[in-house]
Amino acid sequence: MPVGRAPDPRRRRQGGTPAQRRTERARRGTAGKSGGRPGRQSASRSRRPRSSTAGAFKLSSTRRAAGLAMLFCVMALSVSVPLRTYLSQRAELEAQEQQRAALVQQVNELEKRKQELTDPAQLEAEARARLGYVRPGETPYIVEVPTAPTTPPPPAESVDDGLPWYEELWNSLMGKES
């Protein structure tokens, strides 16, 4: 024990069991937990009273709001990239499904056309209509309907009197005829 100090009454009671020491500390309250002398407050407590709005981490409401805003921004950014990927893949999937449906429809039409061309009568009709085939001994007739001539009109000849373009422009601006 240091010289000049009176013995601390709390030190004499510490000889009991741990359970007794716990109950003694709980009975004393916060005075024993502060580490200072019982009747004396620390300097920081006497200067600034403890606020009831400080929260769990002793932050002011402004700091808590800023922290929550930052947390919200971080969460929004961490969700935005996968969400954008999901939406783009969903749009791509819809486009692929539409393309697949169009291809299935085209395959069905081609299968139908294939079935039609297996019939010899249909095949002969196609050969006559599209290719102009005839059977031996038949005489083909081709009827041509007369149409109006579609020749373009002859281009108008430009009169070139040997002047450069800028002089022609100047003369047209001045109203001079050449």
C-alpha positions in Angstrom: 0.0 0.0 0.0 1.3 3.5 -0.9 2.5 5.7 1.8 0.2 8.5 2.8 -3.1 7.0 1.7 -5.8 5.6 3.7 -6.8 2.0 3.1 -9.7 1.7 0.6 -12.7 0.1 2.2 -13.5 -1.7 -1.1 -10.3 -3.6 -1.0 -11.0 -5.2 2.3 -14.2 -6.8 1.0 -12.6 -8.5 -2.1 -11.8 -11.6 -0.2 -15.1 -13.3 -0.9 -16.2 -15.6 -3.7 -16.5 -14.3 -7.3 -20.3 -14.3 -7.0 -20.2 -12.2 -3.9 -17.8 -9.7 -5.6 -20.2 -9.5 -8.6 -23.2 -8.7 -6.3 -21.2 -6.1 -4.4 -20.2 -4.4 -7.7 -23.8 -4.5 -9.0 -25.0 -2.9 -5.7 -22.5 -0.1 -5.9 -23.7 0.8 -9.4 -21.6 3.0 -11.7 -19.5 4.5 -9.0 -17.3 1.4 -8.8 -17.1 1.0 -12.6 -15.8 4.5 -13.3 -12.5 3.7 -11.7 -12.4 7.0 -9.8 -13.2 7.7 -6.2 -16.8 7.3 -5.1 -18.1 10.9 -4.5 -16.0 12.5 -7.3 -17.0 12.9 -10.9 -14.5 12.8 -13.7 -13.6 16.1 -15.4 -15.3 15.2 -18.7 -18.6 14.4 -17.0 -18.8 17.6 -15.1 -18.1 19.7 -18.3 -20.6 18.0 -20.7 -23.7 16.3 -19.5 -24.5 13.0 -21.3 -27.1 13.4 -24.0 -30.0 11.0 -24.1 -30.0 11.2 -27.9 -26.5 10.1 -28.4 -27.4 6.5 -29.3 -25.4 3.3 -29.1 -22.1 4.6 -30.5 -22.4 8.1 -28.8 -23.0 9.8 -32.2 -25.0 12.9 -32.7 -28.2 12.7 -34.8 -26.5 14.4 -37.7 -23.7 11.9 -37.8 -26.1 9.0 -37.4 -28.1 10.4 -40.4 -25.0 10.8 -42.5 -23.9 7.3 -41.6 -27.2 5.9 -42.6 -27.2 7.8 -45.8 -23.7 6.5 -46.6 -24.9 3.0 -45.8 -27.9 3.4 -48.0 -25.7 4.6 -50.9 -23.3 1.7 -50.5 -26.2 -0.8 -50.5 -27.8 0.9 -53.5 -24.5 0.8 -55.5 -23.9 -2.8 -54.5 -27.4 -3.8 -55.7 -27.5 -1.6 -58.9 -24.9 -3.6 -60.9 -26.5 -7.0 -60.5 -29.9 -5.4 -61.1 -28.8 -3.8 -64.3 -27.3 -7.2 -65.5 -30.5 -9.0 -64.6 -32.6 -6.5 -66.5 -30.4 -6.5 -69.6 -30.3 -10.3 -69.6 -34.1 -10.4 -69.3 -34.5 -8.1 -72.3 -32.0 -10.2 -74.3 -34.0 -13.4 -73.3 -37.2 -11.8 -74.6 -35.5 -10.9 -77.9 -34.2 -14.4 -78.3 -37.7 -15.9 -77.6 -39.2 -13.6 -80.2 -36.5 -14.7 -82.7 -37.1 -18.3 -81.8 -40.9 -17.9 -82.4 -40.3 -16.3 -85.8 -37.9 -19.1 -86.8 -40.4 -21.8 -85.7 -43.1 -20.1 -87.8 -40.7 -20.0 -90.8 -39.8 -23.7 -90.4 -43.6 -24.5 -90.3 -44.2 -22.6 -93.5 -41.2 -24.3 -95.2 -42.5 -27.7 -94.1 -45.9 -26.9 -95.5 -44.3 -25.7 -98.8 -42.3 -29.0 -98.9 -45.5 -31.0 -98.5 -47.1 -29.0 -101.4 -44.2 -29.7 -103.7 -44.3 -33.4 -103.2 -47.6 -33.4 -105.2 -46.7 -33.9 -108.9 -49.7 -31.7 -110.1 -48.5 -28.8 -107.9 -44.9 -29.3 -109.1 -46.1 -29.1 -112.7 -48.2 -26.0 -112.1 -45.2 -24.3 -110.4 -42.9 -25.2 -113.4 -45.4 -23.8 -115.9 -46.1 -20.6 -114.0 -42.7 -19.6 -112.7 -40.3 -21.2 -115.3 -42.5 -21.1 -118.4 -42.2 -24.9 -119.1 -44.6 -26.6 -121.6 -45.2 -30.2 -122.5 -43.9 -31.6 -125.7 -46.3 -30.8 -128.5 -47.8 -27.7 -126.8 -47.4 -24.3 -128.4 -46.6 -21.5 -125.9 -48.1 -18.1 -126.4 -46.7 -15.0 -124.7 -48.9 -12.0 -124.7 -47.1 -8.6 -124.3 -49.1 -5.6 -123.4 -47.9 -2.4 -125.1 -46.8 0.3 -122.7 -45.9 4.0 -123.1 -42.3 4.6 -123.9 -40.3 5.5 -120.9 -37.3 7.2 -122.5 -36.0 10.1 -120.5 -36.2 13.6 -122.2 -33.0 14.8 -123.8 -30.9 17.0 -121.5 -31.1 20.7 -122.2 -27.9 22.0 -123.7 -26.2 24.6 -121.6 -24.8 27.6 -123.3 -21.1 28.1 -122.4 -19.7 31.3 -123.5 -16.3 30.6 -122.0 -16.6 32.7 -118.8 -15.4 31.2 -115.5 -18.1 30.3 -113.0 -17.4 33.2 -110.6 -17.8 35.8 -113.4 -21.1 34.1 -114.4 -22.2 34.4 -110.7 -21.1 38.0 -110.5 -22.9 38.8 -113.8 -26.1 37.1 -112.5 -25.9 39.1 -109.3 -25.4 42.4 -111.1 -28.2 41.6 -113.5 -26.1 41.5 -116.6 -27.1 39.1 -119.4 -24.3 37.5 -121.3 
